[in-house]
Amino acid sequence: QVAAGAQWGNASSFTARTDIANALGAVAIEERGFEPDFLLIDQSTYFNMLGNPAAWTIYLGNVANLNPQLLGKLPMSIMGLDTYVTINGNITTGSAYVGQRGVFGGISNERALRATPWYEHRPEETWRSDVSRVATSFVDQPSAIAQITGVR
């Protein structure tokens, strides 16, 4: 876990790049062999970063036209990490995650996908089939991911 130096929406002390670099260092320790390749943020952090002019001062000269504030969206990659924004509240607001995709954990089926045969549903005069699956997520390599707290 890495504590953010300041909230990422704070224009007077923007520390997101330093915070991400610290998280990269926490995951990419040589002995472990992990290679971080993604940054995961929640939607409110996305909008805080996008609206923060201090975040985009690096877009000068021949790349000024790529400034996220002009385009209205974050770059697909930040510091070499693919950037993903979750919009459904799956991560804690005010946290960001840096990790290696496909390594830190996964999804397992407690009950595999199954479907019933078609049957008549008389109250609504329709035919239907019920489909269900019970899945759970797990973390089996916690060192392959780092949480950055206090970003919002």
Salt bridges, closest charged atoms under 4 A:
ASP37 OD2 - ARG101 NH2 3.67
ASP82 OD2 - ARG101 NH2 2.84
GLU120 OE1 - ARG122 NH2 3.62
ASP130 OD1 - ARG128 NH2 2.72
